[in-house]
Amino acid sequence: MQKINLFAPNPKGGKLIFFTPFSHRDHHVKDGAKEENQSPKRLYFQIFKYYKYPLRVLIVTIFIIFSLFLKLQSQTDSISKVSFNKKYIVSYWHDTKTIVTEPARWKGKQWGTLAAIAGAWAITYVYDEEIYDFFQKNKTETKDNISKYLIEPWGSGLYSLPMLGIIYLTGRKNNHHRNVALTGLKAFLLSGGAAVITKHLFHRHRPSDNDPPNPYLWEGPFPFTTDYTSFPSGHTTTAFAVASVLAQGYKDKIWIGITSYSIATLVGLSRINDGKHWATDVLAGAALGAFIGTTLSKINFDGNKNIKISPTAFQGGYGMRIVYQLD
């Protein structure tokens, strides 16, 4: 597969393949890989190196996502009136039950995907310390400032929540925008809650909890403490949950999906750069957030089969792949 620069899709068509690398080695997809060139209406998209042009990436993605949201004001739809009211609040309970029980409705394909993600996580776990050391050895003040002021706020909600507020306000004459915004808010809150619960079930040590950092220290659920909350990455969980809602809520606007997942990926990688998480924390957070976001989208948007998330291994590395198939 030919490498393609960010936001430079292959004109020959294909799948929109978005790689989230967790290894510091050179990332190349094996020649002859399956699924290539299976459809004339697909695009290839890859992010191989997070720190090569981070500022350019952020400027372009932020510009595109906000400009597209402004253009969406002119759209209309037939969705019934949606607003922040008692019905919406009650929906949190019903949607939470649906998310929790969703695995009971899985078929073999879904369980196979879970097994593949678990396998990718296990492989990444072996290299957790190596990946962390690479990021720390290549830290610079510029990268730290970009992470702190441009990337991290998308995971904490400092940028993403106001963005959802803007989408909601643009939906005064378009209920679909309001539905997307409120579902995005729900995804942020529920995924954040799920991440907190999971953190206290595992109590994994953060890189900063030990000197030298040790990725293999887990305390389990019994220590009743607020310490050791590395697994999973909460920022990555919420970022991927919101990104999934935006991608599926505006599935006819492909660049919204691209930019949303790009920002979510940068959030995850920034957490490793900042010394807050291990690579497997980020991978688990991405999977958890994407699951919650896509499940909520299925509940509120009639679903979307265009987006598939799966782990992948390629020559010299491994990571997670997001495939966006055009209709």
Residue frames as qw, qx, qy, qz and C-alpha x, y, z in Angstrom:
[[0.000, 0.887, 0.461, 0.000, 0.00, 0.00, 0.00],
 [0.399, 0.490, -0.012, 0.775, 1.26, 3.44, -0.87],
 [0.293, -0.456, -0.462, 0.702, 1.78, 5.93, 1.95],
 [0.077, 0.712, 0.418, 0.559, -0.43, 8.96, 1.68],
 [0.149, 0.156, -0.344, 0.914, -0.08, 12.29, 3.44],
 [0.059, 0.464, 0.696, -0.544, -2.72, 13.48, 5.87],
 [0.378, 0.690, 0.295, -0.542, -5.83, 14.72, 4.04],
 [0.258, 0.527, -0.580, -0.565, -4.48, 13.50, 0.69],
 [0.799, 0.099, 0.533, -0.262, -6.80, 10.63, -0.30],
 [0.348, -0.137, 0.793, 0.482, -5.95, 8.20, -3.07],
 [0.459, 0.354, -0.142, -0.802, -7.83, 9.26, -6.25],
 [0.325, 0.116, -0.876, -0.336, -8.02, 5.64, -7.40],
 [0.726, -0.333, -0.128, -0.588, -10.55, 4.92, -4.70],
 [0.540, 0.060, -0.802, 0.247, -10.74, 2.25, -2.02],
 [0.553, -0.653, -0.505, 0.110, -11.36, 2.07, 1.68],
 [0.064, -0.832, 0.233, -0.499, -10.73, 4.94, 3.99],
 [0.850, -0.217, -0.398, 0.269, -8.20, 3.25, 6.25],
 [0.145, -0.857, 0.231, -0.437, -7.12, 5.20, 9.29],
 [0.783, -0.002, -0.525, 0.334, -4.19, 3.74, 11.24],
 [0.431, -0.840, 0.184, -0.274, -3.53, 4.43, 14.88],
 [0.703, 0.332, -0.563, 0.281, 0.03, 3.19, 15.42],
 [0.676, -0.720, 0.087, -0.134, 1.17, 2.02, 18.85],
 [0.861, -0.157, 0.142, 0.463, 4.68, 0.98, 17.86],
 [0.081, -0.866, 0.186, 0.458, 7.54, 3.40, 17.25],
 [0.532, -0.111, 0.669, 0.507, 8.89, 1.37, 14.37],
 [0.186, 0.214, -0.447, -0.848, 8.39, 2.33, 10.73],
 [0.552, 0.312, 0.638, -0.437, 4.78, 1.64, 9.83],
 [0.297, 0.302, -0.616, -0.664, 4.19, 0.04, 6.45],
 [0.825, 0.116, 0.318, -0.452, 1.27, -2.09, 5.43],
 [0.520, -0.166, 0.790, 0.280, 2.21, -5.42, 3.95],
 [0.308, 0.299, -0.533, -0.729, 1.96, -5.68, 0.22],
 [0.413, -0.084, -0.836, -0.351, -0.94, -7.71, -1.00],
 [0.152, 0.082, 0.726, -0.665, -2.93, -7.17, 2.16],
 [0.040, 0.498, 0.851, 0.163, -6.54, -8.25, 2.00],
 [0.039, 0.804, 0.495, -0.327, -9.32, -5.75, 1.47],
 [0.127, -0.510, 0.254, 0.812, -7.29, -3.53, -0.84],
 [0.220, 0.244, -0.532, -0.781, -8.90, -2.32, -4.05],
 [0.157, 0.286, 0.944, -0.055, -12.06, -4.28, -3.41],
 [0.198, 0.796, 0.553, -0.145, -14.31, -1.38, -4.29],
 [0.416, 0.440, 0.225, 0.763, -13.97, 1.52, -6.74],
 [0.214, -0.803, -0.166, -0.531, -15.61, 3.84, -4.20],
 [0.741, -0.598, -0.175, 0.250, -13.09, 3.73, -1.39],
 [0.195, 0.887, -0.272, 0.319, -10.30, 5.98, -0.22],
 [0.797, -0.111, -0.387, 0.451, -7.06, 5.34, 1.56],
 [0.133, -0.863, 0.145, -0.465, -6.12, 7.49, 4.52],
 [0.827, -0.181, -0.394, 0.359, -3.31, 6.88, 6.95],
 [0.193, -0.909, 0.272, -0.250, -1.64, 8.60, 9.85],
 [0.882, 0.101, -0.359, 0.287, 1.79, 7.06, 10.37],
 [0.521, 0.023, -0.362, 0.773, 3.74, 9.69, 12.25],
 [0.248, -0.838, -0.480, 0.072, 2.09, 11.82, 14.89],
 [0.391, -0.773, -0.020, 0.498, 4.93, 14.15, 15.64],
 [0.552, 0.145, 0.390, 0.723, 6.24, 14.91, 12.17],
 [0.002, -0.324, -0.233, -0.917, 3.79, 17.68, 11.39],
 [0.162, -0.471, -0.799, 0.337, 1.57, 17.98, 14.50],
 [0.066, 0.474, 0.205, -0.854, 0.83, 21.68, 14.26],
 [0.260, 0.153, -0.556, -0.775, -0.16, 21.41, 10.60],
 [0.250, -0.264, -0.923, -0.127, -2.39, 18.46, 11.39],
 [0.094, -0.516, -0.655, 0.544, -4.19, 20.29, 14.20],
 [0.131, 0.402, -0.057, -0.905, -4.69, 23.50, 12.23],
 [0.292, 0.050, -0.704, -0.646, -6.11, 21.65, 9.24],
 [0.250, -0.328, -0.911, 0.010, -8.37, 19.35, 11.24],
 [0.039, -0.509, -0.526, 0.680, -9.79, 22.09, 13.45],
 [0.186, 0.327, -0.237, -0.896, -10.41, 24.35, 10.45],
 [0.299, -0.052, -0.805, -0.511, -12.17, 21.63, 8.49],
 [0.207, -0.387, -0.880, 0.181, -14.38, 20.36, 11.28],
 [0.025, 0.539, 0.409, -0.737, -15.63, 23.79, 12.30],
 [0.208, 0.289, -0.382, -0.853, -16.13, 25.00, 8.72],
 [0.261, -0.154, -0.884, -0.357, -18.16, 21.91, 7.93],
 [0.109, -0.481, -0.770, 0.405, -20.36, 22.38, 10.97],
 [0.127, 0.469, 0.093, -0.869, -21.13, 25.91, 9.87],
 [0.272, 0.142, -0.643, -0.702, -22.10, 24.67, 6.40],
 [0.152, -0.253, -0.955, -0.006, -24.42, 22.10, 7.93],
 [0.164, 0.331, 0.450, -0.813, -26.71, 24.87, 9.17],
 [0.421, 0.267, -0.305, -0.812, -28.43, 24.94, 5.80],
 [0.254, -0.032, -0.945, -0.202, -29.45, 21.27, 5.93],
 [0.616, -0.173, 0.176, -0.748, -32.95, 20.17, 6.86],
 [0.216, 0.029, -0.976, -0.027, -34.42, 16.85, 7.94],
 [0.595, -0.380, -0.388, -0.592, -37.61, 15.27, 9.20],
 [0.443, -0.088, -0.780, 0.433, -36.42, 14.15, 12.64],
 [0.390, -0.781, -0.463, -0.154, -38.88, 14.90, 15.40],
 [0.084, -0.878, 0.192, -0.429, -38.11, 17.73, 17.76],
 [0.800, -0.122, -0.406, 0.425, -35.08, 17.11, 19.95],
 [0.065, -0.805, 0.181, -0.562, -34.15, 19.21, 22.95],
 [0.297, 0.176, -0.748, 0.567, -32.52, 19.13, 26.38],
 [0.585, -0.379, -0.010, -0.717, -35.53, 18.15, 28.47],
 [0.666, -0.322, 0.559, -0.375, -36.82, 15.51, 30.90],
 [0.947, 0.281, 0.069, -0.137, -37.15, 12.93, 28.13],
 [0.555, 0.658, -0.453, 0.231, -33.51, 13.41, 27.24],
 [0.237, -0.580, 0.652, -0.426, -32.39, 13.02, 30.86],
 [0.843, -0.094, 0.417, -0.327, -34.40, 9.81, 31.25],
 [0.842, 0.493, -0.208, -0.073, -32.83, 8.47, 28.07],
 [0.082, 0.673, -0.700, 0.223, -29.50, 8.22, 29.89],
 [0.600, -0.234, 0.686, -0.338, -30.88, 5.35, 31.97],
 [0.877, 0.348, 0.254, -0.214, -32.36, 3.49, 29.02],
 [0.600, 0.716, -0.357, 0.033, -29.29, 4.01, 26.84],
 [0.162, -0.610, 0.738, -0.238, -26.97, 2.88, 29.62],
 [0.764, -0.041, 0.590, -0.259, -28.93, -0.36, 29.96],
 [0.821, 0.560, 0.018, -0.109, -28.70, -0.88, 26.21],
 [0.299, 0.761, -0.564, 0.121, -24.93, -0.34, 26.24],
 [0.403, -0.447, 0.749, -0.278, -24.40, -2.73, 29.14],
 [0.763, 0.125, 0.600, -0.205, -26.54, -5.45, 27.56],
 [0.532, 0.687, -0.299, -0.395, -25.33, -4.90, 23.99],
 [0.036, 0.459, -0.881, -0.113, -22.79, -7.79, 24.09],
 [0.521, 0.122, 0.795, -0.287, -25.69, -10.19, 24.72],
 [0.661, 0.637, 0.242, -0.315, -26.94, -9.32, 21.23],
 [0.053, 0.685, -0.618, -0.382, -23.58, -9.79, 19.54],
 [0.950, 0.283, -0.023, -0.131, -23.11, -12.37, 16.83],
 [0.903, -0.098, 0.136, 0.396, -19.99, -14.28, 15.93],
 [0.498, 0.631, 0.047, 0.593, -18.57, -11.36, 13.96],
 [0.236, -0.869, 0.118, -0.418, -18.73, -9.00, 16.92],
 [0.818, -0.533, 0.213, 0.045, -17.15, -11.53, 19.25],
 [0.842, 0.235, 0.123, 0.470, -14.47, -12.15, 16.67],
 [0.230, 0.796, -0.055, 0.557, -13.72, -8.43, 16.57],
 [0.543, -0.783, 0.189, -0.236, -13.45, -8.34, 20.36],
 [0.925, -0.217, 0.192, 0.247, -11.06, -11.29, 20.29],
 [0.659, 0.500, 0.060, 0.559, -8.93, -9.56, 17.66],
 [0.083, -0.867, 0.126, -0.475, -8.81, -6.36, 19.72],
 [0.764, -0.606, 0.214, -0.054, -7.81, -8.37, 22.78],
 [0.902, 0.089, 0.144, 0.398, -5.07, -10.01, 20.75],
 [0.398, 0.700, -0.022, 0.592, -3.76, -6.67, 19.53],
 [0.407, -0.836, 0.152, -0.336, -3.86, -5.37, 23.10],
 [0.900, -0.373, 0.175, 0.144, -1.85, -8.35, 24.33],
 [0.759, 0.346, 0.075, 0.547, 0.80, -7.80, 21.65],
 [0.096, 0.812, -0.061, 0.572, 1.01, -4.10, 22.48],
 [0.682, -0.716, 0.062, -0.136, 1.27, -4.93, 26.19],
 [0.901, -0.084, 0.052, 0.422, 4.57, -6.70, 25.57],
 [0.515, 0.348, 0.079, 0.779, 6.00, -3.49, 24.11],
 [0.236, -0.911, -0.330, -0.076, 4.40, -1.01, 26.51],
 [0.538, -0.701, 0.085, 0.462, 7.66, -0.01, 28.16],
 [0.537, 0.016, 0.448, 0.715, 9.52, 0.23, 24.85],
 [0.147, 0.706, 0.482, 0.498, 6.85, 2.45, 23.30],
 [0.350, -0.911, -0.203, 0.083, 6.72, 4.69, 26.37],
 [0.598, -0.486, 0.211, 0.601, 10.50, 5.08, 26.41],
 [0.443, 0.315, 0.471, 0.695, 10.51, 6.07, 22.75],
 [0.038, -0.861, -0.383, -0.334, 7.98, 8.83, 23.31],
 [0.488, -0.842, -0.051, 0.226, 9.85, 10.15, 26.33],
 [0.629, -0.254, 0.317, 0.663, 13.20, 10.15, 24.56],
 [0.293, 0.354, 0.488, 0.742, 11.73, 12.19, 21.72],
 [0.130, -0.855, -0.467, 0.184, 9.91, 14.79, 23.82],
 [0.347, 0.240, 0.039, 0.906, 10.47, 18.45, 23.03],
 [0.040, 0.354, 0.411, -0.839, 9.07, 21.63, 24.48],
 [0.344, 0.145, -0.372, -0.850, 7.21, 22.31, 21.23],
 [0.442, -0.164, -0.842, -0.263, 5.53, 18.90, 21.29],
 [0.222, -0.341, -0.751, 0.521, 4.59, 19.36, 24.93],
 [0.155, 0.310, 0.151, -0.926, 3.00, 22.75, 24.23],
 [0.425, 0.036, -0.587, -0.688, 1.09, 21.40, 21.24],
 [0.398, -0.240, -0.885, 0.034, -0.17, 18.54, 23.37],
 [0.146, -0.343, -0.607, 0.702, -1.13, 20.79, 26.27],
 [0.184, 0.419, 0.127, -0.880, -2.86, 23.59, 24.38],
 [0.450, 0.292, -0.449, -0.715, -4.10, 22.02, 21.13],
 [0.508, 0.047, -0.827, -0.236, -4.69, 18.30, 21.70],
 [0.172, -0.106, -0.861, 0.466, -5.35, 17.39, 25.34],
 [0.322, 0.168, 0.317, -0.876, -8.38, 19.72, 25.68],
 [0.596, 0.073, -0.509, -0.617, -10.25, 17.62, 23.08],
 [0.536, -0.101, -0.835, 0.072, -10.14, 14.70, 25.52],
 [0.133, -0.165, -0.639, 0.740, -10.85, 16.64, 28.70],
 [0.071, 0.723, 0.687, 0.007, -13.92, 18.29, 27.18],
 [0.175, -0.609, -0.072, 0.770, -12.52, 21.81, 27.21],
 [0.119, 0.292, -0.495, -0.810, -12.80, 21.97, 23.42],
 [0.106, -0.178, -0.919, -0.336, -15.20, 19.13, 22.59],
 [0.014, -0.581, -0.736, 0.347, -18.06, 20.22, 24.85],
 [0.131, 0.613, 0.033, -0.779, -18.18, 23.81, 23.51],
 [0.109, 0.182, -0.729, -0.651, -18.05, 22.35, 20.00],
 [0.068, -0.383, -0.919, -0.069, -21.10, 20.22, 20.79],
 [0.032, 0.641, 0.449, -0.622, -22.76, 23.35, 22.16],
 [0.125, 0.435, -0.351, -0.820, -22.14, 25.12, 18.85],
 [0.125, -0.086, -0.891, -0.427, -23.66, 22.20, 16.96],
 [0.030, -0.531, -0.800, 0.279, -26.70, 22.31, 19.24],
 [0.078, 0.630, 0.172, -0.753, -27.19, 26.03, 18.67],
 [0.145, 0.282, -0.586, -0.746, -26.95, 25.61, 14.89],
 [0.081, -0.220, -0.952, -0.194, -29.80, 23.13, 15.14],
 [0.266, 0.299, 0.402, -0.824, -32.51, 25.66, 15.97],
 [0.656, 0.406, -0.098, -0.628, -34.00, 24.92, 12.54],
 [0.674, 0.322, -0.650, -0.138, -32.50, 21.47, 12.16],
 [0.789, -0.486, 0.213, -0.311, -33.28, 18.85, 14.78],
 [0.942, 0.164, -0.201, 0.212, -30.65, 16.46, 13.47],
 [0.336, 0.581, -0.412, 0.616, -27.87, 18.81, 14.65],
 [0.486, -0.551, 0.338, -0.589, -29.46, 18.92, 18.08],
 [0.980, -0.129, -0.004, -0.150, -29.73, 15.16, 18.15],
 [0.771, 0.365, -0.322, 0.411, -26.06, 14.79, 17.24],
 [0.051, 0.620, -0.402, 0.672, -25.00, 17.34, 19.85],
 [0.679, -0.453, 0.277, -0.507, -27.05, 15.79, 22.66],
 [0.996, 0.016, -0.084, 0.020, -25.94, 12.28, 21.73],
 [0.575, 0.508, -0.383, 0.514, -22.34, 13.51, 21.67],
 [0.267, -0.599, 0.406, -0.637, -22.79, 14.96, 25.16],
 [0.905, -0.256, 0.129, -0.313, -24.29, 11.70, 26.33],
 [0.903, 0.266, -0.245, 0.231, -21.38, 9.78, 24.81],
 [0.251, 0.614, -0.448, 0.600, -18.89, 12.03, 26.58],
 [0.492, -0.505, 0.391, -0.592, -20.52, 11.62, 29.98],
 [0.964, -0.112, 0.092, -0.223, -21.28, 7.89, 29.77],
 [0.824, 0.370, -0.305, 0.300, -17.88, 7.00, 28.34],
 [0.076, 0.627, -0.481, 0.608, -16.19, 9.09, 31.00],
 [0.704, -0.406, 0.326, -0.483, -18.18, 7.29, 33.68],
 [0.992, 0.100, -0.071, -0.024, -17.34, 3.90, 32.18],
 [0.572, 0.542, -0.427, 0.443, -13.64, 4.82, 32.13],
 [0.253, -0.593, 0.480, -0.595, -13.69, 5.83, 35.80],
 [0.896, -0.224, 0.204, -0.326, -15.39, 2.58, 36.83],
 [0.923, 0.293, -0.192, 0.158, -12.90, 0.54, 34.81],
 [0.254, 0.672, -0.480, 0.504, -9.96, 2.45, 36.31],
 [0.438, -0.492, 0.523, -0.541, -11.06, 1.45, 39.81],
 [0.979, -0.010, 0.054, -0.197, -11.59, -2.16, 38.82],
 [0.875, 0.318, -0.180, 0.316, -7.99, -2.54, 37.70],
 [0.413, -0.886, 0.163, 0.132, -5.96, 0.14, 39.54],
 [0.838, 0.293, 0.041, 0.458, -3.06, 0.06, 37.11],
 [0.453, -0.614, 0.029, 0.645, 0.02, 2.10, 37.93],
 [0.411, 0.910, 0.013, -0.045, 0.65, 5.16, 35.79],
 [0.739, 0.416, -0.204, 0.489, 4.12, 5.68, 34.33],
 [0.036, 0.684, -0.296, 0.666, 4.67, 8.45, 36.88],
 [0.773, -0.554, 0.007, -0.309, 3.74, 6.23, 39.84],
 [0.902, -0.307, 0.170, 0.250, 7.06, 4.39, 39.87],
 [0.233, 0.874, -0.422, -0.056, 10.71, 5.13, 39.22],
 [0.068, 0.150, -0.575, -0.801, 11.55, 3.58, 36.89],
 [0.671, 0.124, 0.002, -0.731, 8.09, 3.29, 35.28],
 [0.165, -0.085, 0.982, 0.022, 6.70, -0.23, 35.31],
 [0.519, 0.023, -0.341, -0.784, 3.76, -1.11, 33.01],
 [0.570, -0.077, -0.808, -0.126, 3.17, -4.47, 34.69],
 [0.073, -0.071, -0.712, 0.695, 1.91, -3.26, 38.07],
 [0.458, -0.400, -0.453, -0.653, -1.82, -3.78, 38.69],
 [0.143, -0.192, 0.691, -0.682, -3.49, -3.61, 42.09],
 [0.176, -0.347, -0.909, -0.147, -6.92, -4.98, 41.15],
 [0.276, -0.640, -0.394, -0.599, -10.31, -3.81, 42.48],
 [0.634, -0.553, -0.513, 0.172, -9.75, -4.17, 46.19],
 [0.388, -0.168, -0.233, 0.876, -7.52, -1.22, 47.13],
 [0.021, 0.866, 0.498, 0.030, -10.06, 1.47, 47.98],
 [0.368, -0.533, 0.105, 0.754, -7.93, 4.33, 46.74],
 [0.463, 0.846, 0.119, -0.236, -7.99, 7.01, 44.09],
 [0.151, -0.678, 0.619, 0.366, -4.40, 6.17, 43.14],
 [0.287, -0.144, 0.891, 0.320, -3.27, 3.98, 40.26],
 [0.547, 0.585, 0.459, -0.385, -5.86, 4.93, 37.65],
 [0.077, -0.458, 0.584, 0.665, -3.94, 4.47, 34.43],
 [0.033, -0.055, -0.898, -0.436, -6.16, 1.90, 32.70],
 [0.607, 0.445, 0.382, 0.536, -7.89, 2.88, 30.49],
 [0.218, -0.032, 0.035, 0.975, -7.09, 6.40, 29.27],
 [0.164, 0.659, 0.609, -0.409, -10.15, 8.50, 30.11],
 [0.135, 0.633, -0.196, -0.737, -9.20, 11.25, 27.66],
 [0.075, 0.186, -0.826, -0.526, -8.92, 8.74, 24.84],
 [0.110, 0.381, 0.912, -0.104, -12.20, 7.07, 25.83],
 [0.204, 0.727, 0.393, -0.525, -14.22, 10.28, 25.69],
 [0.093, 0.559, -0.426, -0.705, -12.45, 11.50, 22.54],
 [0.042, 0.038, -0.908, -0.415, -13.29, 8.32, 20.61],
 [0.145, 0.514, 0.805, -0.259, -16.84, 8.23, 21.97],
 [0.214, 0.742, 0.139, -0.621, -17.56, 11.74, 20.72],
 [0.060, 0.442, -0.648, -0.618, -15.70, 11.09, 17.46],
 [0.116, 0.172, 0.962, 0.175, -17.84, 8.01, 16.81],
 [0.208, 0.678, 0.594, -0.380, -21.04, 9.97, 17.35],
 [0.166, 0.717, -0.166, -0.656, -19.94, 12.76, 15.02],
 [0.022, -0.281, 0.820, 0.498, -18.76, 10.33, 12.34],
 [0.079, 0.317, 0.938, 0.114, -22.00, 8.38, 12.38],
 [0.156, 0.704, 0.469, -0.510, -24.29, 11.35, 12.93],
 [0.332, 0.790, -0.185, -0.481, -22.83, 13.01, 9.83],
 [0.710, -0.085, 0.648, 0.262, -21.99, 9.89, 7.86],
 [0.594, 0.707, 0.333, 0.187, -22.74, 11.71, 4.62],
 [0.101, 0.953, -0.260, 0.122, -19.96, 14.19, 5.44],
 [0.928, 0.061, -0.253, 0.266, -16.88, 12.01, 5.23],
 [0.378, 0.524, -0.356, 0.675, -14.46, 14.71, 6.41],
 [0.525, -0.622, 0.205, -0.544, -16.22, 14.97, 9.72],
 [0.977, -0.213, -0.008, -0.009, -15.46, 11.33, 10.39],
 [0.746, 0.371, -0.224, 0.505, -11.85, 11.77, 9.25],
 [0.084, 0.630, -0.302, 0.711, -11.18, 14.85, 11.36],
 [0.703, -0.553, 0.108, -0.434, -13.00, 13.50, 14.40],
 [0.980, -0.144, -0.026, 0.137, -11.02, 10.28, 14.47],
 [0.579, 0.510, -0.242, 0.589, -7.80, 12.17, 13.68],
 [0.202, -0.677, 0.290, -0.645, -8.25, 14.37, 16.71],
 [0.874, -0.409, 0.083, -0.251, -9.21, 11.40, 18.89],
 [0.922, 0.137, -0.152, 0.328, -6.05, 9.57, 17.83],
 [0.325, 0.590, -0.290, 0.680, -3.87, 12.59, 18.54],
 [0.548, -0.642, 0.184, -0.503, -5.46, 12.80, 21.98],
 [0.975, -0.223, -0.003, 0.004, -4.47, 9.21, 22.69],
 [0.773, 0.311, -0.173, 0.526, -0.91, 9.63, 21.48],
 [0.016, 0.723, -0.226, 0.653, -0.55, 12.86, 23.44],
 [0.753, -0.587, 0.093, -0.282, -1.33, 10.97, 26.64],
 [0.934, -0.043, -0.032, 0.352, 1.71, 8.77, 26.06],
 [0.447, 0.571, -0.113, 0.679, 3.83, 11.81, 25.21],
 [0.288, -0.732, 0.146, -0.600, 2.72, 13.54, 28.41],
 [0.228, 0.264, -0.848, 0.399, 3.73, 10.52, 30.49],
 [0.564, -0.166, 0.310, -0.747, 0.18, 9.94, 31.72],
 [0.901, 0.094, 0.252, -0.341, -0.54, 6.57, 30.12],
 [0.433, -0.238, 0.806, 0.326, 0.84, 3.44, 28.54],
 [0.254, 0.164, -0.622, -0.722, 0.04, 2.54, 24.95],
 [0.219, -0.274, -0.931, -0.106, -2.34, -0.23, 26.07],
 [0.041, 0.505, 0.540, -0.673, -4.26, 2.31, 28.17],
 [0.244, 0.418, -0.230, -0.845, -4.81, 4.31, 25.01],
 [0.258, 0.029, -0.853, -0.452, -5.79, 1.26, 22.94],
 [0.115, -0.397, -0.881, 0.232, -8.31, 0.14, 25.56],
 [0.104, 0.527, 0.310, -0.784, -9.73, 3.66, 25.85],
 [0.254, 0.280, -0.488, -0.787, -10.14, 3.93, 22.09],
 [0.252, -0.147, -0.923, -0.250, -11.97, 0.60, 21.92],
 [0.080, -0.478, -0.746, 0.457, -14.22, 1.42, 24.89],
 [0.137, 0.492, 0.087, -0.855, -15.04, 4.90, 23.62],
 [0.268, 0.164, -0.647, -0.695, -15.74, 3.69, 20.08],
 [0.180, -0.277, -0.943, -0.023, -18.02, 0.96, 21.43],
 [0.003, 0.561, 0.580, -0.591, -20.05, 3.38, 23.53],
 [0.154, 0.456, -0.163, -0.861, -20.20, 6.01, 20.79],
 [0.255, 0.064, -0.772, -0.579, -21.29, 3.59, 18.08],
 [0.128, -0.380, -0.905, 0.140, -23.86, 1.94, 20.34],
 [0.076, 0.580, 0.381, -0.716, -25.40, 5.30, 21.22],
 [0.199, 0.345, -0.428, -0.811, -25.40, 6.21, 17.55],
 [0.179, -0.144, -0.924, -0.306, -27.23, 3.01, 16.70],
 [0.049, -0.527, -0.749, 0.398, -29.84, 3.91, 19.30],
 [0.062, 0.704, 0.235, -0.667, -30.26, 7.52, 18.22],
 [0.211, 0.577, -0.399, -0.680, -29.33, 7.59, 14.53],
 [0.907, 0.288, 0.057, -0.303, -30.67, 4.25, 13.25],
 [0.835, -0.230, 0.404, 0.295, -27.10, 2.92, 13.24],
 [0.380, 0.823, -0.351, -0.234, -24.31, 3.10, 10.71],
 [0.949, -0.050, 0.267, 0.157, -22.55, 0.12, 9.15],
 [0.557, 0.792, -0.147, 0.202, -20.05, 2.28, 7.31],
 [0.026, -0.772, 0.549, -0.319, -17.52, 2.43, 10.14],
 [0.957, -0.160, -0.237, 0.049, -15.59, -0.62, 11.32],
 [0.151, -0.818, 0.507, -0.226, -12.90, -0.61, 13.98],
 [0.994, -0.064, -0.071, 0.059, -10.42, -3.44, 14.28],
 [0.484, -0.695, 0.434, 0.306, -6.85, -4.07, 15.40],
 [0.794, 0.598, -0.109, 0.025, -4.23, -4.62, 12.75],
 [0.654, -0.509, 0.389, 0.402, -0.65, -5.81, 12.43],
 [0.636, 0.770, -0.052, 0.033, 1.64, -4.68, 9.67],
 [0.816, 0.238, -0.202, 0.486, 5.30, -4.96, 8.80],
 [0.380, 0.282, -0.329, 0.817, 7.34, -3.41, 11.59],
 [0.167, -0.125, 0.382, -0.900, 4.45, -2.47, 13.84],
 [0.175, -0.452, -0.874, -0.035, 0.90, -2.90, 15.06],
 [0.108, 0.045, 0.202, -0.972, -2.04, -0.72, 15.96],
 [0.358, 0.493, 0.707, -0.359, -5.75, -0.13, 15.46],
 [0.099, 0.086, 0.595, 0.793, -7.49, 0.42, 12.15],
 [0.361, 0.524, 0.459, -0.620, -10.63, 2.45, 11.48],
 [0.209, 0.130, 0.750, 0.614, -12.24, 1.64, 8.15],
 [0.348, 0.524, 0.288, -0.722, -14.79, 4.07, 6.72],
 [0.324, 0.183, 0.809, 0.454, -16.54, 2.55, 3.71],
 [0.259, 0.235, -0.096, -0.932, -18.35, 4.94, 1.41],
 [0.619, 0.379, 0.597, -0.342, -21.86, 4.09, 0.26]]
